[in-house]
């Protein structure tokens, strides 16, 4: 019996050492790149020209979809007035099949019913699929997808059939503007200095936390719900970051948008209607 225990402990120790060596090797050998055979939906990087309060964003993605694999690629440029930013929305998309996993991103609402989403994602090569294990070994670059909600939200609600929750964030105008600017500056950096995605340290949710903590004196504390972001909305609620007086259960029901997204899929005021 003692031999079996020692053998199991040795095997576990050897596995940890092997994993550590593999991680170190990938960080030494592999370098991130913007020059690969990218999946068409992630082939174009967005960027921003920042001139005071006027910000022109280039290559805002606005695809129209017949299915998740059949789409028409469209991009446009648009100028936003930073002072017209009135609300930030935190969006949580839980994944099926991997407990605790989810995609998270932010949408920014400007005066005049203008909306823009920024989503931190792996930048897939053609035929590539996401694996959280591969994400530990520098197998994916990271990108900031800057997109129209009629693309990035409808893709998830109407075509991927994922559950989507959209929460209003409680924050001052100054903090909302600072987070928006910081995300755009990071998107600009990635056009010249690509980075690897990492399942633990460089994900959609860890980047949102990093942007918020750079500008906020009240830091978001470390919590396991950041690594398993399907419950990150509950974490944000507990921190008082969700702008609601409802209980969390009531808020989750209220800010579930799939039914409205399906109903108003072709409405010109899609972004307004899903918030009603």
C-alpha positions in Angstrom: 0.0 0.0 0.0 2.8 2.4 0.9 4.4 1.7 -2.5 1.2 2.6 -4.3 0.9 5.9 -2.4 4.5 6.8 -3.2 4.0 5.9 -6.8 0.9 8.0 -7.1 2.6 11.0 -5.4 5.7 10.6 -7.7 3.4 10.4 -10.8 1.6 13.6 -9.7 4.9 15.4 -9.0 6.3 14.3 -12.4 3.2 15.6 -14.1 3.5 19.0 -12.5 7.1 19.2 -13.4 6.4 18.2 -17.0 3.6 20.8 -17.3 5.9 23.5 -15.9 8.6 22.6 -18.4 6.1 22.6 -21.2 4.8 26.0 -20.2 8.3 27.4 -19.9 9.3 26.0 -23.3 6.3 27.5 -25.1 7.0 30.9 -23.6 10.6 30.7 -24.7 10.2 29.3 -28.2 6.9 30.8 -29.4 6.4 34.5 -30.3 3.0 36.2 -30.9 2.3 37.4 -34.4 -0.2 39.4 -36.4 0.8 37.5 -39.6 -1.1 34.2 -39.7 -3.8 32.7 -41.8 -6.7 34.1 -39.7 -10.3 33.1 -39.6 -12.2 35.6 -41.9 -14.3 36.9 -39.0 -11.1 37.8 -37.1 -8.8 38.8 -39.9 -9.1 42.6 -39.4 -7.9 44.4 -36.3 -9.7 47.5 -35.2 -7.9 50.7 -34.1 -8.7 54.2 -32.9 -7.4 57.7 -33.6 -7.8 59.7 -30.4 -7.9 63.5 -30.7 -9.1 64.9 -27.4 -12.7 64.0 -26.8 -13.2 63.0 -30.5 -12.3 59.4 -31.2 -12.5 57.9 -34.7 -12.6 54.1 -34.6 -11.5 52.2 -37.7 -12.8 48.8 -38.8 -15.9 48.4 -36.5 -17.1 44.9 -37.3 -20.7 44.7 -38.5 -21.2 41.3 -40.2 -24.6 40.0 -41.3 -25.1 36.3 -40.6 -27.0 33.5 -42.3 -25.4 31.1 -39.8 -22.3 31.0 -37.6 -20.2 30.0 -40.6 -22.0 31.8 -43.4 -21.8 35.6 -43.2 -21.1 38.8 -45.1 -18.1 40.8 -43.9 -18.7 44.5 -43.3 -16.6 47.1 -41.5 -17.2 50.8 -41.0 -15.4 53.7 -39.4 -17.2 56.1 -36.9 -16.3 59.0 -34.8 -17.6 59.2 -31.2 -17.6 62.1 -28.7 -16.1 60.9 -25.4 -18.3 63.3 -23.5 -21.4 61.8 -25.0 -20.7 58.4 -23.3 -23.6 57.8 -20.9 -23.6 54.2 -19.9 -21.5 51.0 -19.9 -23.1 47.6 -20.0 -21.4 44.4 -18.7 -22.3 41.3 -20.9 -22.0 37.7 -19.7 -22.4 34.8 -22.0 -22.2 31.4 -20.1 -20.9 28.5 -22.0 -22.5 25.1 -22.1 -20.3 22.0 -21.4 -17.5 23.7 -19.4 -18.8 24.5 -15.8 -18.1 28.0 -14.7 -16.9 29.2 -18.1 -18.3 32.2 -20.0 -17.4 35.0 -22.3 -17.6 38.5 -21.0 -17.4 41.9 -22.8 -18.5 45.5 -22.5 -20.8 47.7 -24.5 -20.7 51.5 -24.5 -23.8 53.6 -24.9 -23.5 57.1 -26.3 -26.1 59.9 -26.6 -28.3 59.6 -29.6 -28.7 55.8 -29.2 -25.2 54.9 -30.4 -23.7 51.7 -29.1 -20.3 50.0 -29.5 -19.0 46.8 -28.1 -15.4 45.8 -27.2 -14.8 42.1 -26.8 -11.5 40.6 -25.8 -11.2 37.3 -27.7 -8.7 34.7 -29.0 -7.7 35.4 -32.5 -8.4 32.2 -34.3 -6.6 30.9 -37.3 -8.6 29.2 -40.1 -10.1 25.9 -38.8 -9.0 26.6 -35.2 -11.2 25.9 -32.2 -10.8 27.1 -28.7 -9.4 24.8 -26.0 -8.7 26.1 -22.4 -5.8 23.7 -22.2 -4.2 25.0 -25.4 -4.8 28.5 -24.1 -2.1 27.8 -21.5 0.5 27.1 -24.1 0.6 30.2 -26.3 -1.5 28.7 -29.0 -3.7 31.7 -29.6 -3.1 35.4 -30.0 -5.5 37.8 -28.4 -7.5 40.6 -30.1 -9.9 43.3 -29.1 -13.0 42.9 -31.3 -14.6 46.3 -31.7 -18.1 45.7 -33.1 -21.6 46.8 -33.7 -24.1 45.2 -31.3 -26.1 44.1 -34.3 -23.1 41.8 -35.1 -21.6 40.8 -31.8 -24.8 40.4 -29.7 -27.0 39.0 -32.4 -24.3 36.4 -33.3 -24.6 35.0 -29.8 -28.3 35.3 -29.2 -29.7 34.5 -32.6 -27.1 32.2 -34.3 -25.0 30.5 -31.6 -28.1 30.3 -29.3 -26.1 31.2 -26.3 -27.6 32.8 -23.2 -26.8 36.5 -23.0 -27.1 38.8 -19.9 -26.6 42.5 -20.3 -26.2 44.5 -17.1 -26.0 48.3 -16.6 -22.8 49.2 -14.8 -22.8 51.7 -11.9 -19.9 54.1 -12.5 -19.1 57.8 -12.8 -18.8 59.5 -16.2 -15.0 59.9 -15.6 -14.5 56.2 -14.9 -16.6 55.1 -17.9 -14.6 57.4 -20.2 -11.2 56.2 -18.7 -12.1 52.5 -19.2 -13.2 53.1 -22.8 -10.0 55.0 -23.6 -7.8 52.4 -21.9 -9.4 49.6 -23.9 -8.9 51.5 -27.2 -5.3 52.2 -26.4 -4.7 48.5 -25.8 -6.4 47.7 -29.1 -4.0 50.1 -30.8 -1.0 48.5 -29.1 -2.0 45.0 -30.3 -1.9 46.2 -34.0 1.9 46.6 -33.5 2.7 44.4 -30.5 0.6 41.2 -30.5 0.1 39.2 -27.3 -0.7 35.6 -26.5 -4.0 34.7 -24.9 -3.6 32.8 -21.6 -6.4 30.9 -20.0 -5.4 32.1 -16.5 -3.7 35.5 -16.9 -4.9 37.1 -20.2 -8.6 36.4 -20.8 -11.7 38.4 -21.6 -12.6 38.9 -17.9 -9.0 39.4 -16.6 -8.6 42.2 -19.1 -11.8 43.9 -18.1 -10.7 43.8 -14.5 -7.2 45.1 -15.4 -8.7 48.1 -17.3 -11.0 48.9 -14.4 -8.3 48.6 -11.8 -5.9 50.9 -13.7 -8.3 53.8 -13.3 -10.2 53.1 -10.1 -8.9 53.8 -6.6 -11.3 51.0 -5.4 -9.8 47.9 -6.9 -11.7 44.8 -7.9 -10.3 42.2 -5.5 -9.1 38.8 -6.8 -11.8 36.2 -6.8 -12.2 32.7 -8.3 -15.3 34.1 -10.2 -12.8 36.0 -12.4 -11.3 32.7 -13.6 -14.7 31.1 -13.9 -16.7 34.1 -15.2 -20.1 32.5 -15.5 -20.7 33.9 -12.0 -18.8 37.1 -12.6 -22.1 38.9 -12.8 -22.9 37.8 -9.3 -19.5 39.0 -8.2 -20.0 42.4 -9.8 -23.4 42.6 -8.2 -21.9 41.8 -4.7 -19.4 44.6 -5.3 -22.2 47.1 -6.1 -21.1 47.5 -9.7 -24.5 46.6 -11.2 -26.8 49.6 -11.4 -30.0 48.1 -10.0 -32.0 47.9 -6.8 -33.3 44.4 -7.5 -32.1 41.3 -5.9 -29.5 39.4 -7.9 -32.0 36.7 -9.0 -34.4 39.4 -10.1 -31.7 41.3 -11.9 -30.6 38.2 -13.8 -34.1 37.7 -15.0 -34.6 41.3 -16.0 -31.3 41.7 -17.9 -31.6 38.4 -19.8 -32.0 39.6 -23.4 -32.4 36.6 -25.6 -36.1 36.9 -26.1 -35.9 40.5 -27.0 -32.9 40.0 -29.3 -34.8 37.3 -31.2 -38.0 39.4 -31.4 -36.2 42.6 -32.6 -33.4 40.9 -34.7 -34.2 42.9 -37.8 -35.3 46.1 -36.1 -33.2 49.3 -36.9 -33.4 50.1 -33.2 -32.1 46.7 -32.1 -29.8 48.0 -29.4 -32.5 50.2 -27.9 -35.2 47.4 -28.0 -33.1 44.8 -26.2 -32.7 47.2 -23.3 -36.4 48.1 -22.9 
